[in-house]
Amino acid sequence: MLQKLHKNAKTNYLIRREIQSSKSSVTELARKFNISWLTVKKWQTRKSVEDKSSRPDKTRTSLLKEQEDLILFERKEYKKSIYDIYLSLEEGIPDLYPIKVYRCLARYGLSVLPDELVKAERQIKKFRKYAIGYLHIDVLYAPKINGKRWYIFTCIDRVSKIAFLWVTDHKTKEMGAVFLEKVLKFYPYPIHYILTDNGLEFCYKALARKTKKTHPFVAICKREKIKHRTIKFRHPWTNGMVERFNGKVKKNVIRRYIFENDLDLKGKLIDYLNRYNFEVKLKQLGFKTPSVYLKEIKNLSIQRIVT
């Protein structure tokens, strides 16, 4: 039989059965199994050997059935996060706060989205065909070096698969703008589209309150006449191309080496980036390297990055 025991349990099913069937006194049993008197008394009066749920018998909530239905609808229909549901319904439901939303979802088994809802949302669709100049951009957390955190801004072209990265010690809106300027100088062709997540280094969409300020990253896109697109909240697979590139960076660099300092980190990342752009043959490009593919379709070339 599979035992499901509380993590702090001092007894197992066998001991509990022995306590229930024994005719010895509570004190003798407590001494025998080295447990408290109250624990013995509890299991003597129980009919089962399984732990009871810690959930209260009667759930007290101030939410009406109609209000709970609204919360569940937002979760099932739009796959919204707890905080997004709170922002959507705070004006319609009085005294609503995120933990109350979470408790409502937990009561109906929706605190974590079921697999069928996730799979329905992740239906694989073919990408619309684009020309070169569609970039996917993201930020990757690098390990701490000498107690200091570093960040890796990454970028990859959807069509040519040309990649670029940059290491910095801050993940701010200013650093996002600096990275975009470097990206525009690196790629030898015009950029038409950029896809990012909703991080504050790329846009202000993650703010709870709307602002009329223009984000520095967005300002550069407008200046260069680039269409800046963002993924839906909590949908990182929409930006899956750069996520896969991040996975390659983790596997081939971050998890492979122990870095002495930031220069060591930058050097190894740039070595890998050059190998990826000039030496790795990709199936999506007909088993050509990104640099060869780019040269064939546009008679363009990229330069190797030097540390």
C-alpha positions as CSV (number, residue, x, y, z in Angstrom):
1,M,0.0,0.0,0.0
2,L,1.3,3.5,-0.9
3,Q,1.7,5.6,2.3
4,K,0.8,9.3,2.1
5,L,2.3,10.7,5.2
6,H,2.5,14.2,6.5
7,K,6.1,15.5,6.2
8,N,6.4,15.9,10.0
9,A,4.6,12.6,10.8
10,K,6.2,10.6,13.7
11,T,4.3,7.4,12.9
12,N,3.6,5.2,9.8
13,Y,0.6,3.1,8.9
14,L,2.0,0.0,10.7
15,I,2.5,1.8,14.0
16,R,-1.0,3.4,13.8
17,R,-2.6,0.0,13.2
18,E,-0.7,-1.4,16.2
19,I,-1.9,1.5,18.4
20,Q,-5.5,1.0,17.3
21,S,-5.4,-2.7,18.0
22,S,-3.3,-2.6,21.2
23,K,-4.9,-3.0,24.7
24,S,-1.9,-1.3,26.4
25,S,-2.3,2.0,28.1
26,V,-1.7,5.3,26.3
27,T,1.4,6.0,28.5
28,E,2.9,2.6,27.7
29,L,2.4,3.0,23.9
30,A,3.8,6.6,24.0
31,R,6.9,5.3,25.7
32,K,7.2,2.3,23.3
33,F,7.0,4.3,20.1
34,N,8.7,7.4,21.5
35,I,5.8,9.7,20.6
36,S,3.6,12.1,22.6
37,W,0.6,11.0,24.7
38,L,-1.6,13.1,22.5
39,T,-0.5,11.4,19.3
40,V,-1.3,8.0,20.8
41,K,-4.7,9.2,22.0
42,K,-5.4,10.7,18.6
43,W,-4.8,7.4,16.7
44,Q,-6.6,5.3,19.2
45,T,-9.8,7.2,18.4
46,R,-9.3,7.3,14.7
47,K,-10.9,4.6,12.5
48,S,-8.5,5.2,9.6
49,V,-4.7,5.2,9.5
50,E,-4.5,8.0,6.9
51,D,-3.8,11.6,7.7
52,K,-6.8,14.0,7.5
53,S,-6.8,16.9,5.1
54,S,-5.8,20.2,6.7
55,R,-8.5,21.9,4.8
56,P,-11.4,23.2,7.1
57,D,-14.7,21.3,7.0
58,K,-16.6,24.5,6.2
59,T,-15.0,27.0,3.8
60,R,-15.7,30.6,4.8
61,T,-15.6,33.1,1.9
62,S,-17.2,36.5,1.3
63,L,-17.5,35.8,-2.5
64,L,-20.9,35.2,-3.9
65,K,-21.5,32.3,-6.4
66,E,-21.8,34.8,-9.3
67,Q,-18.5,36.4,-8.3
68,E,-16.8,33.0,-8.1
69,D,-18.2,32.2,-11.6
70,L,-16.6,35.4,-12.9
71,I,-13.2,34.5,-11.5
72,L,-13.4,30.9,-12.9
73,F,-14.5,32.2,-16.3
74,E,-11.5,34.6,-16.5
75,R,-9.2,31.6,-15.7
76,K,-10.7,29.1,-18.0
77,E,-11.5,31.3,-21.0
78,Y,-8.5,33.6,-21.1
79,K,-5.9,31.6,-19.1
80,K,-5.2,34.7,-17.0
81,S,-2.8,34.7,-14.1
82,I,-4.1,35.4,-10.6
83,Y,-2.9,39.0,-10.6
84,D,-4.4,39.6,-14.1
85,I,-7.7,38.3,-12.8
86,Y,-7.5,40.6,-9.8
87,L,-6.8,43.6,-12.1
88,S,-9.7,42.7,-14.4
89,L,-12.3,42.3,-11.6
90,E,-11.2,44.6,-8.8
91,E,-13.7,47.2,-9.8
92,G,-16.6,44.8,-10.1
93,I,-16.0,42.7,-7.0
94,P,-15.7,44.7,-3.7
95,D,-12.8,43.9,-1.3
96,L,-11.1,41.7,-3.9
97,Y,-7.4,41.0,-3.5
98,P,-5.0,38.5,-5.2
99,I,-4.9,35.9,-2.3
100,K,-8.8,35.8,-2.4
101,V,-8.6,35.0,-6.1
102,Y,-6.0,32.3,-5.5
103,R,-8.2,30.7,-2.8
104,C,-11.2,30.7,-5.1
105,L,-9.2,29.0,-7.8
106,A,-7.8,26.5,-5.4
107,R,-11.2,25.5,-4.2
108,Y,-12.2,24.5,-7.8
109,G,-8.8,22.9,-8.6
110,L,-7.7,25.7,-10.9
111,S,-4.8,27.2,-8.9
112,V,-2.6,25.4,-11.5
113,L,-4.1,25.3,-15.0
114,P,-5.1,21.8,-16.1
115,D,-3.1,20.1,-18.9
116,E,-6.1,20.2,-21.3
117,L,-6.4,24.0,-21.0
118,V,-2.7,24.5,-21.5
119,K,-2.6,22.2,-24.5
120,A,-5.6,23.9,-26.0
121,E,-3.7,27.2,-25.7
122,R,-0.5,25.8,-27.1
123,Q,-1.9,24.5,-30.4
124,I,1.0,24.5,-32.8
125,K,0.4,26.9,-35.7
126,K,2.7,27.5,-38.6
127,F,4.6,30.8,-38.6
128,R,3.5,33.3,-41.2
129,K,6.3,33.6,-43.7
130,Y,8.5,36.7,-43.2
131,A,11.5,38.1,-44.9
132,I,14.8,38.6,-42.9
133,G,14.5,41.4,-40.4
134,Y,12.2,39.8,-37.8
135,L,14.0,39.6,-34.5
136,H,13.2,37.8,-31.3
137,I,14.7,39.4,-28.2
138,D,14.9,38.2,-24.6
139,V,17.0,38.4,-21.4
140,L,18.8,35.5,-19.8
141,Y,20.0,35.4,-16.2
142,A,23.7,34.6,-15.9
143,P,25.2,33.0,-12.7
144,K,26.5,35.3,-10.0
145,I,30.2,36.0,-10.3
146,N,32.0,37.1,-7.1
147,G,28.6,37.8,-5.6
148,K,27.3,40.0,-8.5
149,R,24.5,39.1,-10.8
150,W,24.9,39.4,-14.6
151,Y,22.4,39.4,-17.4
152,I,22.6,38.3,-21.0
153,F,20.4,40.1,-23.6
154,T,19.9,37.7,-26.5
155,C,18.6,38.2,-30.0
156,I,18.0,36.0,-33.0
157,D,16.5,36.5,-36.5
158,R,13.5,34.4,-37.2
159,V,14.5,33.7,-40.8
160,S,18.3,33.9,-41.1
161,K,18.9,32.6,-37.5
162,I,21.7,35.1,-37.1
163,A,22.1,35.6,-33.3
164,F,23.6,38.3,-31.1
165,L,24.1,38.7,-27.4
166,W,25.3,41.3,-24.9
167,V,26.3,41.0,-21.2
168,T,25.4,43.7,-18.7
169,D,25.1,44.0,-14.9
170,H,21.7,45.6,-14.9
171,K,18.3,44.6,-16.4
172,T,16.7,48.1,-16.8
173,K,14.8,50.0,-19.4
174,E,18.0,51.9,-20.2
175,M,20.0,48.7,-20.8
176,G,17.2,47.4,-23.0
177,A,17.5,50.6,-25.2
178,V,21.3,50.2,-25.3
179,F,21.0,46.6,-26.4
180,L,18.6,47.6,-29.2
181,E,21.1,50.2,-30.5
182,K,23.8,47.5,-30.6
183,V,21.5,45.1,-32.4
184,L,20.7,47.6,-35.1
185,K,24.4,48.2,-35.7
186,F,25.2,44.5,-35.7
187,Y,22.7,43.3,-38.3
188,P,23.7,44.3,-41.9
189,Y,20.1,44.7,-43.1
190,P,17.0,46.7,-42.0
191,I,14.9,45.4,-39.1
192,H,11.2,45.4,-39.6
193,Y,9.7,43.6,-36.6
194,I,10.8,42.9,-33.0
195,L,9.1,40.4,-30.7
196,T,9.8,40.6,-26.9
197,D,8.1,39.6,-23.7
198,N,6.4,42.2,-21.4
199,G,9.5,42.8,-19.2
200,L,10.1,46.4,-18.0
201,E,13.3,46.4,-19.9
202,F,11.3,46.3,-23.1
203,C,7.9,48.1,-22.4
204,Y,5.6,49.4,-19.7
205,K,2.8,46.8,-20.2
206,A,3.7,45.0,-17.0
207,L,2.9,48.0,-14.9
208,A,-0.3,47.8,-12.9
209,R,-1.1,51.4,-13.8
210,K,-1.0,52.7,-17.3
211,T,1.4,55.4,-18.1
212,K,1.6,57.9,-20.9
213,K,5.4,57.8,-20.9
214,T,7.2,56.3,-23.9
215,H,9.6,53.5,-23.1
216,P,13.1,54.1,-24.4
217,F,13.0,50.7,-26.2
218,V,9.7,51.6,-27.8
219,A,11.0,55.1,-28.7
220,I,13.9,53.6,-30.7
221,C,11.5,51.2,-32.5
222,K,9.3,54.2,-33.5
223,R,12.4,56.2,-34.6
224,E,13.6,53.3,-36.8
225,K,10.0,52.5,-38.0
226,I,10.2,49.0,-36.5
227,K,6.9,47.3,-35.4
228,H,7.4,46.2,-31.8
229,R,5.3,43.3,-30.8
230,T,4.9,41.7,-27.3
231,I,3.8,38.2,-26.4
232,K,0.7,37.5,-24.2
233,F,1.4,37.5,-20.5
234,R,2.5,34.1,-19.2
235,H,3.0,32.8,-22.7
236,P,6.8,32.4,-23.1
237,W,6.4,29.7,-25.8
238,T,5.2,32.5,-28.1
239,N,8.8,33.7,-28.1
240,G,10.1,30.1,-28.4
241,M,12.8,30.8,-31.0
242,V,14.9,32.9,-28.7
243,E,14.0,30.7,-25.7
244,R,15.6,27.8,-27.6
245,F,18.6,29.8,-28.4
246,N,18.8,30.7,-24.7
247,G,18.7,27.0,-23.9
248,K,21.7,26.4,-26.2
249,V,23.6,29.2,-24.5
250,K,22.9,27.6,-21.1
251,K,23.9,24.2,-22.2
252,N,27.1,25.1,-24.1
253,V,28.4,27.9,-21.9
254,I,26.7,28.7,-18.6
255,R,26.4,25.2,-17.3
256,R,29.7,24.0,-18.7
257,Y,32.2,26.5,-17.2
258,I,33.0,28.1,-13.9
259,F,33.8,31.8,-14.6
260,E,36.6,33.6,-12.8
261,N,35.2,37.1,-13.6
262,D,32.9,38.9,-16.0
263,L,35.5,39.1,-18.7
264,D,35.8,35.3,-18.7
265,L,32.0,35.1,-19.0
266,K,31.9,37.6,-21.9
267,G,34.8,35.9,-23.7
268,K,33.3,32.4,-23.6
269,L,29.8,33.8,-24.7
270,I,31.3,35.6,-27.7
271,D,33.3,32.5,-28.7
272,Y,30.1,30.5,-28.7
273,L,28.2,33.2,-30.6
274,N,30.9,33.2,-33.3
275,R,30.8,29.4,-33.6
276,Y,27.0,29.5,-33.8
277,N,26.9,32.1,-36.5
278,F,29.8,30.8,-38.6
279,E,30.2,27.1,-37.9
280,V,26.9,25.4,-36.7
281,K,24.9,24.0,-39.6
282,L,21.1,24.3,-39.0
283,K,18.5,22.0,-40.4
284,Q,16.0,24.9,-40.8
285,L,18.5,26.5,-43.2
286,G,19.1,23.4,-45.3
287,F,22.1,22.4,-43.2
288,K,23.9,25.7,-43.8
289,T,25.4,28.0,-41.3
290,P,23.5,31.3,-40.6
291,S,26.4,33.3,-42.2
292,V,26.4,31.2,-45.4
293,Y,22.6,31.3,-45.6
294,L,22.6,35.1,-45.2
295,K,25.3,35.5,-47.9
296,E,23.5,33.4,-50.4
297,I,20.1,35.1,-50.1
298,K,21.2,38.7,-49.9
299,N,24.9,38.8,-50.7
300,L,25.4,40.2,-47.2
301,S,27.9,39.2,-44.6
302,I,28.3,39.7,-40.8
303,Q,31.5,40.3,-38.9
304,R,32.8,38.1,-36.2
305,I,32.6,39.7,-32.7
306,V,35.9,40.4,-31.0
307,T,36.2,40.7,-27.3
